[in-house]
Amino acid sequence: MAQVVAHHADFKSKNIHIVAVSFGTPDWAKMWLEQTQAPIDIWLDATRNSYAAYGLTSSVWASWGPRNLLYYAKALWRGDKLQEHRGDTNQLGGNFIVDHNGIVRFAYRSKDPTDRPSVAELLEAIDSINTIGASP
């Protein structure tokens, strides 16, 4: 999410509204927004119905496998401060582009917590969706 937030202006220039969906608590969401100064909305889904609807799974192996442990080891080595525990650390996320009619136009389900599409991939997907409806 940090990558997307850092490029918020790029998305805004394409008339894209970014929303983060989390199963965290309202207090966690408020703290995250204050710490990151992210100019986005957070929708909370404590029951994780949206996670299930979008096919997002929970996996101990994916969350605590070698790739993710290496990611955290590197972060600690750099001196990064890790986020406090905020719930089910095994819940995987994803990135989705949903059009104004509620149709999912792009779906990326993360294989582990560090697996996300690049900002360039997201912007390219937006551009390709926008050209579908454009006149020749």
MDAnalysis code that builds the backbone (N, CA, C; Angstrom):
import MDAnalysis as mda
import numpy as np

u = mda.Universe.empty(408, n_residues=136, atom_resindex=np.repeat(np.arange(136), 3), trajectory=True)
u.add_TopologyAttr("name", ["N", "CA", "C"] * 136)
u.add_TopologyAttr("resid", np.arange(1, 137))
u.add_TopologyAttr("resname", ["MET", "ALA", "GLN", "VAL", "VAL", "ALA", "HIS", "HIS", "ALA", "ASP", "PHE", "LYS", "SER", "LYS", "ASN", "ILE", "HIS", "ILE", "VAL", "ALA", "VAL", "SER", "PHE", "GLY", "THR", "PRO", "ASP", "TRP", "ALA", "LYS", "MET", "TRP", "LEU", "GLU", "GLN", "THR", "GLN", "ALA", "PRO", "ILE", "ASP", "ILE", "TRP", "LEU", "ASP", "ALA", "THR", "ARG", "ASN", "SER", "TYR", "ALA", "ALA", "TYR", "GLY", "LEU", "THR", "SER", "SER", "VAL", "TRP", "ALA", "SER", "TRP", "GLY", "PRO", "ARG", "ASN", "LEU", "LEU", "TYR", "TYR", "ALA", "LYS", "ALA", "LEU", "TRP", "ARG", "GLY", "ASP", "LYS", "LEU", "GLN", "GLU", "HIS", "ARG", "GLY", "ASP", "THR", "ASN", "GLN", "LEU", "GLY", "GLY", "ASN", "PHE", "ILE", "VAL", "ASP", "HIS", "ASN", "GLY", "ILE", "VAL", "ARG", "PHE", "ALA", "TYR", "ARG", "SER", "LYS", "ASP", "PRO", "THR", "ASP", "ARG", "PRO", "SER", "VAL", "ALA", "GLU", "LEU", "LEU", "GLU", "ALA", "ILE", "ASP", "SER", "ILE", "ASN", "THR", "ILE", "GLY", "ALA", "SER", "PRO"])
u.atoms.positions = np.array([
    [0.822, -1.195, 0.000],
    [0.000, 0.000, 0.000],
    [0.863, 1.254, 0.000],
    [2.023, 1.170, 0.642],
    [2.890, 2.353, 0.704],
    [3.290, 2.820, -0.686],
    [3.547, 1.868, -1.587],
    [3.911, 2.207, -2.960],
    [2.777, 2.969, -3.646],
    [1.577, 2.477, -3.496],
    [0.410, 3.110, -4.120],
    [0.195, 4.499, -3.534],
    [0.294, 4.617, -2.229],
    [0.108, 5.913, -1.566],
    [1.150, 6.916, -2.055],
    [2.391, 6.460, -2.228],
    [3.451, 7.355, -2.687],
    [3.178, 7.899, -4.090],
    [2.371, 7.192, -4.866],
    [2.036, 7.615, -6.230],
    [0.571, 8.042, -6.349],
    [0.017, 8.503, -5.246],
    [-1.393, 8.885, -5.210],
    [-1.741, 9.886, -6.306],
    [-0.865, 10.842, -6.559],
    [-1.125, 11.872, -7.585],
    [-1.268, 11.251, -8.968],
    [-0.483, 10.207, -9.257],
    [-0.590, 9.524, -10.553],
    [-1.964, 8.891, -10.734],
    [-2.470, 8.294, -9.668],
    [-3.796, 7.666, -9.735],
    [-4.883, 8.741, -9.820],
    [-4.722, 9.790, -9.025],
    [-5.714, 10.870, -9.009],
    [-5.815, 11.526, -10.381],
    [-4.675, 11.661, -11.086],
    [-4.691, 12.273, -12.420],
    [-5.477, 11.434, -13.423],
    [-5.668, 10.157, -13.108],
    [-6.452, 9.264, -13.968],
    [-7.878, 9.086, -13.432],
    [-8.247, 9.954, -12.479],
    [-9.575, 9.928, -11.876],
    [-9.862, 8.601, -11.148],
    [-8.835, 8.087, -10.478],
    [-8.935, 6.832, -9.731],
    [-9.037, 7.152, -8.246],
    [-10.006, 6.552, -7.586],
    [-10.197, 6.704, -6.145],
    [-9.643, 5.454, -5.468],
    [-8.648, 5.615, -4.623],
    [-8.012, 4.487, -3.942],
    [-8.687, 4.258, -2.599],
    [-9.011, 2.997, -2.340],
    [-9.599, 2.598, -1.070],
    [-8.843, 1.377, -0.560],
    [-8.434, 1.407, 0.689],
    [-7.827, 0.241, 1.326],
    [-8.917, -0.468, 2.114],
    [-8.961, -1.767, 2.015],
    [-9.902, -2.570, 2.800],
    [-9.079, -3.370, 3.797],
    [-9.448, -3.294, 5.054],
    [-8.710, -3.986, 6.100],
    [-9.682, -4.614, 7.088],
    [-9.215, -5.654, 7.750],
    [-10.005, -6.266, 8.820],
    [-9.558, -5.735, 10.173],
    [-8.668, -4.742, 10.156],
    [-8.188, -4.143, 11.397],
    [-9.292, -3.396, 12.131],
    [-8.945, -2.892, 13.280],
    [-9.895, -2.166, 14.110],
    [-9.948, -0.696, 13.694],
    [-11.006, 0.013, 14.072],
    [-11.047, 1.451, 13.790],
    [-9.855, 2.201, 14.383],
    [-9.416, 1.814, 15.573],
    [-8.254, 2.468, 16.187],
    [-6.997, 2.234, 15.361],
    [-6.816, 0.998, 14.861],
    [-5.658, 0.695, 14.021],
    [-5.710, 1.525, 12.737],
    [-6.874, 1.597, 12.095],
    [-7.016, 2.351, 10.842],
    [-6.679, 3.826, 11.062],
    [-7.179, 4.399, 12.134],
    [-6.903, 5.801, 12.447],
    [-5.409, 6.020, 12.673],
    [-4.781, 5.114, 13.420],
    [-3.353, 5.226, 13.700],
    [-2.552, 5.115, 12.396],
    [-2.912, 4.147, 11.527],
    [-2.200, 3.951, 10.267],
    [-2.304, 5.195, 9.396],
    [-3.503, 5.758, 9.297],
    [-3.688, 6.965, 8.492],
    [-2.865, 8.134, 9.042],
    [-2.819, 8.261, 10.368],
    [-2.038, 9.335, 10.981],
    [-0.539, 9.134, 10.747],
    [-0.063, 7.899, 10.910],
    [1.367, 7.616, 10.743],
    [1.813, 7.782, 9.299],
    [1.011, 7.336, 8.359],
    [1.419, 7.351, 6.949],
    [0.995, 8.616, 6.221],
    [0.057, 9.359, 6.805],
    [-0.508, 10.540, 6.135],
    [-1.069, 10.159, 4.763],
    [-1.572, 8.939, 4.654],
    [-2.116, 8.434, 3.388],
    [-3.414, 9.166, 3.042],
    [-3.489, 9.720, 1.830],
    [-4.681, 10.468, 1.420],
    [-5.746, 9.544, 0.808],
    [-6.034, 8.456, 1.500],
    [-6.991, 7.470, 0.981],
    [-8.019, 7.142, 2.048],
    [-9.057, 6.450, 1.637],
    [-10.055, 5.959, 2.573],
    [-9.714, 4.524, 2.967],
    [-10.094, 4.153, 4.186],
    [-9.972, 2.761, 4.625],
    [-11.367, 2.282, 4.981],
    [-11.754, 1.182, 4.373],
    [-13.016, 0.522, 4.711],
    [-12.668, -0.693, 5.539],
    [-13.340, -0.848, 6.677],
    [-13.067, -1.969, 7.563],
    [-14.077, -3.089, 7.348],
    [-13.568, -4.294, 7.298],
    [-14.369, -5.485, 7.054],
    [-13.974, -6.539, 8.087],
    [-14.481, -6.379, 9.299],
    [-14.113, -7.272, 10.395],
    [-14.476, -8.727, 10.111],
    [-15.536, -8.957, 9.368],
    [-15.953, -10.337, 9.061],
    [-15.193, -10.929, 7.885],
    [-14.457, -10.082, 7.163],
    [-13.671, -10.460, 5.988],
    [-14.526, -11.060, 4.869],
    [-15.768, -10.629, 4.784],
    [-16.624, -11.083, 3.683],
    [-16.067, -10.642, 2.335],
    [-15.523, -9.432, 2.276],
    [-14.966, -8.960, 1.007],
    [-13.717, -9.764, 0.632],
    [-12.930, -10.164, 1.612],
    [-11.758, -10.996, 1.339],
    [-12.202, -12.308, 0.693],
    [-13.228, -12.919, 1.260],
    [-13.740, -14.176, 0.704],
    [-14.326, -13.952, -0.690],
    [-15.082, -12.878, -0.864],
    [-15.711, -12.598, -2.158],
    [-14.669, -12.391, -3.261],
    [-13.523, -11.830, -2.903],
    [-12.471, -11.584, -3.894],
    [-11.459, -12.734, -3.970],
    [-11.727, -13.816, -3.251],
    [-10.864, -14.994, -3.333],
    [-9.532, -14.862, -2.625],
    [-9.481, -14.044, -1.588],
    [-8.239, -13.849, -0.837],
    [-8.186, -14.855, 0.310],
    [-7.080, -15.575, 0.388],
    [-6.962, -16.668, 1.343],
    [-6.118, -16.282, 2.547],
    [-6.088, -17.173, 3.502],
    [-5.254, -17.049, 4.683],
    [-4.281, -18.225, 4.648],
    [-2.989, -17.950, 4.822],
    [-1.992, -19.008, 4.696],
    [-0.828, -18.780, 5.645],
    [-0.604, -19.739, 6.530],
    [0.540, -19.672, 7.441],
    [1.832, -19.769, 6.631],
    [1.897, -20.716, 5.686],
    [3.121, -20.913, 4.911],
    [3.475, -19.658, 4.106],
    [2.500, -19.091, 3.438],
    [2.777, -17.904, 2.626],
    [3.189, -16.721, 3.497],
    [2.573, -16.606, 4.660],
    [2.865, -15.472, 5.540],
    [4.178, -15.609, 6.286],
    [4.579, -16.826, 6.584],
    [5.786, -17.026, 7.385],
    [6.810, -17.908, 6.684],
    [6.697, -18.024, 5.368],
    [7.666, -18.773, 4.584],
    [8.965, -18.010, 4.433],
    [9.949, -18.637, 3.787],
    [11.281, -18.023, 3.655],
    [11.274, -16.638, 3.020],
    [10.485, -16.438, 1.970],
    [10.484, -15.143, 1.276],
    [10.050, -14.014, 2.216],
    [8.989, -14.237, 2.976],
    [8.491, -13.199, 3.867],
    [9.421, -12.997, 5.067],
    [9.969, -14.079, 5.606],
    [10.912, -13.945, 6.715],
    [12.158, -13.172, 6.280],
    [12.619, -13.406, 5.045],
    [13.757, -12.659, 4.523],
    [13.412, -11.174, 4.394],
    [12.202, -10.880, 3.932],
    [11.744, -9.490, 3.824],
    [11.827, -8.791, 5.185],
    [11.312, -9.452, 6.239],
    [11.328, -8.841, 7.572],
    [12.748, -8.753, 8.125],
    [13.573, -9.737, 7.851],
    [14.956, -9.690, 8.315],
    [15.684, -8.496, 7.694],
    [15.486, -8.271, 6.392],
    [16.105, -7.126, 5.723],
    [15.584, -5.808, 6.296],
    [14.270, -5.760, 6.571],
    [13.683, -4.539, 7.141],
    [14.284, -4.235, 8.512],
    [14.421, -5.256, 9.332],
    [15.021, -5.060, 10.653],
    [16.487, -4.655, 10.531],
    [17.203, -5.244, 9.589],
    [18.614, -4.905, 9.361],
    [18.771, -3.434, 8.988],
    [17.818, -2.925, 8.162],
    [17.848, -1.513, 7.764],
    [17.429, -0.586, 8.902],
    [16.866, -1.152, 9.956],
    [16.404, -0.338, 11.076],
    [14.961, 0.104, 10.939],
    [14.226, -0.502, 9.994],
    [12.818, -0.153, 9.817],
    [12.017, -0.561, 11.052],
    [11.049, 0.253, 11.379],
    [10.150, -0.082, 12.480],
    [8.992, -0.895, 11.903],
    [8.761, -2.063, 12.469],
    [7.697, -2.927, 11.985],
    [6.364, -2.522, 12.601],
    [5.299, -2.707, 11.829],
    [3.956, -2.407, 12.321],
    [3.607, -3.343, 13.472],
    [2.839, -2.830, 14.399],
    [2.372, -3.663, 15.497],
    [1.413, -4.713, 14.964],
    [1.312, -5.811, 15.708],
    [0.370, -6.884, 15.355],
    [-1.033, -6.284, 15.281],
    [-1.731, -6.522, 14.186],
    [-3.053, -5.925, 14.007],
    [-4.107, -6.951, 13.642],
    [-3.891, -8.194, 14.007],
    [-4.903, -9.206, 13.715],
    [-4.282, -10.431, 13.093],
    [-4.998, -11.037, 12.188],
    [-4.584, -12.282, 11.543],
    [-3.442, -12.006, 10.559],
    [-2.228, -12.300, 10.969],
    [-1.069, -12.049, 10.117],
    [-0.974, -13.044, 8.959],
    [-1.848, -14.022, 8.939],
    [-1.849, -15.009, 7.857],
    [-2.792, -14.629, 6.718],
    [-3.594, -13.581, 6.913],
    [-4.540, -13.157, 5.878],
    [-3.791, -12.479, 4.742],
    [-3.974, -12.981, 3.536],
    [-3.335, -12.392, 2.367],
    [-4.239, -11.344, 1.748],
    [-3.635, -10.391, 1.097],
    [-4.376, -9.306, 0.477],
    [-4.303, -9.367, -1.033],
    [-4.592, -8.252, -1.639],
    [-4.537, -8.166, -3.093],
    [-4.817, -6.758, -3.552],
    [-4.747, -6.560, -4.846],
    [-5.059, -5.276, -5.459],
    [-6.106, -5.509, -6.536],
    [-7.127, -4.676, -6.527],
    [-8.228, -4.822, -7.473],
    [-8.590, -3.465, -8.036],
    [-8.932, -3.458, -9.301],
    [-9.454, -2.248, -9.926],
    [-10.903, -2.549, -10.273],
    [-11.790, -1.750, -9.688],
    [-13.228, -1.934, -9.871],
    [-13.759, -0.676, -10.544],
    [-14.509, -0.858, -11.630],
    [-15.008, 0.325, -12.342],
    [-16.241, 0.901, -11.656],
    [-16.743, 2.005, -12.177],
    [-17.871, 2.700, -11.550],
    [-19.155, 1.877, -11.572],
    [-19.199, 0.789, -12.353],
    [-20.360, -0.106, -12.369],
    [-20.188, -1.294, -11.430],
    [-19.074, -1.332, -10.709],
    [-18.823, -2.426, -9.776],
    [-18.210, -3.655, -10.427],
    [-17.747, -3.534, -11.654],
    [-17.143, -4.659, -12.363],
    [-15.645, -4.687, -12.078],
    [-15.146, -5.845, -11.649],
    [-13.720, -6.004, -11.394],
    [-13.010, -6.060, -12.743],
    [-12.143, -5.099, -12.988],
    [-11.420, -5.007, -14.260],
    [-9.984, -5.509, -14.150],
    [-9.483, -5.615, -12.928],
    [-8.124, -6.094, -12.695],
    [-8.114, -6.759, -11.332],
    [-7.537, -7.945, -11.244],
    [-7.456, -8.656, -9.969],
    [-6.056, -9.222, -9.780],
    [-5.467, -8.915, -8.645],
    [-4.148, -9.445, -8.291],
    [-4.237, -9.958, -6.864],
    [-4.181, -11.278, -6.714],
    [-4.237, -11.900, -5.388],
    [-2.805, -12.202, -4.947],
    [-2.411, -11.646, -3.828],
    [-1.036, -11.789, -3.347],
    [-0.720, -13.231, -2.965],
    [0.492, -13.643, -3.336],
    [0.961, -14.987, -2.982],
    [1.568, -15.003, -1.580],
    [2.006, -13.836, -1.112],
    [2.504, -13.650, 0.249],
    [2.325, -12.173, 0.598],
    [2.522, -11.789, 1.842],
    [2.255, -10.398, 2.235],
    [3.080, -9.340, 1.501],
    [4.222, -9.718, 0.947],
    [5.050, -8.749, 0.241],
    [4.784, -8.728, -1.262],
    [3.933, -9.607, -1.732],
    [3.665, -9.750, -3.163],
    [2.545, -8.811, -3.595],
    [2.914, -7.787, -4.315],
    [1.953, -6.816, -4.846],
    [2.385, -6.415, -6.245],
    [1.439, -6.025, -7.084],
    [1.840, -5.519, -8.401],
    [2.519, -4.158, -8.224],
    [3.389, -3.833, -9.158],
    [4.047, -2.533, -9.098],
    [3.046, -1.436, -9.458],
    [3.384, -0.225, -9.105],
    [2.555, 0.923, -9.473],
    [2.448, 0.996, -10.995],
    [3.549, 0.731, -11.688],
    [3.539, 0.757, -13.158],
    [2.531, -0.241, -13.720],
    [2.480, -1.442, -13.134],
    [1.502, -2.451, -13.591],
    [0.069, -1.975, -13.369],
    [-0.178, -1.371, -12.209],
    [-1.524, -0.875, -11.910],
    [-1.923, 0.246, -12.868],
    [-1.000, 1.183, -13.100],
    [-1.300, 2.288, -14.010],
    [-1.492, 1.783, -15.443],
    [-0.713, 0.785, -15.837],
    [-0.867, 0.195, -17.172],
    [-2.232, -0.484, -17.299],
    [-2.652, -1.183, -16.248],
    [-3.970, -1.829, -16.263],
    [-5.073, -0.785, -16.381],
    [-4.930, 0.321, -15.665],
    [-5.919, 1.403, -15.738],
    [-5.978, 1.970, -17.152],
    [-4.808, 2.194, -17.735],
    [-4.767, 2.726, -19.100],
    [-5.406, 1.762, -20.095],
    [-5.152, 0.466, -19.939],
    [-5.742, -0.494, -20.878],
    [-7.252, -0.589, -20.689],
    [-7.714, -0.455, -19.474],
    [-9.167, -0.454, -19.227],
    [-9.800, 0.783, -19.849],
    [-9.143, 1.919, -19.682],
    [-9.676, 3.170, -20.246],
    [-9.715, 3.153, -21.772],
    [-8.797, 2.430, -22.408],
    [-8.803, 2.392, -23.872],
    [-9.857, 1.435, -24.417],
    [-10.349, 0.512, -23.590],
    [-11.397, -0.413, -24.022],
    [-12.658, 0.365, -24.430],
    [-12.995, 1.359, -23.635],
    [-14.214, 2.133, -23.890],
    [-13.999, 3.320, -24.811],
    [-12.761, 3.565, -25.192],
    [-12.471, 4.728, -26.043],
    [-12.883, 4.468, -27.497],
    [-13.253, 5.508, -28.164],
    [-13.613, 5.403, -29.574],
    [-12.351, 5.333, -30.419],
    [-12.376, 4.561, -31.536],
    [-11.187, 4.449, -32.391],
    [-10.934, 5.734, -33.153],
])
